[in-house]
Amino acid sequence: MYTSKHITSTGTIYAMEDEREMGYITYEISHDVMTITHTIAHVEKRGVGQFLVLAAIEYAKQENLKIHPQCSYARALMMRNEEYKQLMV
């Protein structure tokens, strides 16, 4: 299972497994909107990208932010879930 390492100053959430970076997601926040810009998985393991998008969604919910999924992977994942669609702008 992955753990997240969130660095808000750079707008990056890392997926970690045993202290090894498995991938990351980047975002920008402006006017109460989180724009997810990129989702990068460094390994072939399934689930890294989904883990990262879900971590970003949880952070946005905690901060009462709407989400603009500029990243095509994040957008596709969010469009498959009614709850996540409600967070989109």
VENKASUL-V494555 format. One line per field, one symbol per residue. phi: phi as a letter, one per 20 degrees, with the letter a starting at -180 (. if undefined). psi: psi as a letter, one per 30 degrees, with the letter a starting at -180 (. if undefined). Layout:
phi=???
psi=???
//
This chain:
phi=.ecdcddffdmcddedclmdfdrbcdbcdblmceeeebccdeceffnfffgfffffffffffeldecdeffffffffffecfffgfeec
psi=lllkjkjeffhkkkkkjhgkkfllkklkkkhgkjjjekjkkflfkkfeeeeeeeeeeeeeeeghklkjiekeeeeeeeffkeeeeffk.
//
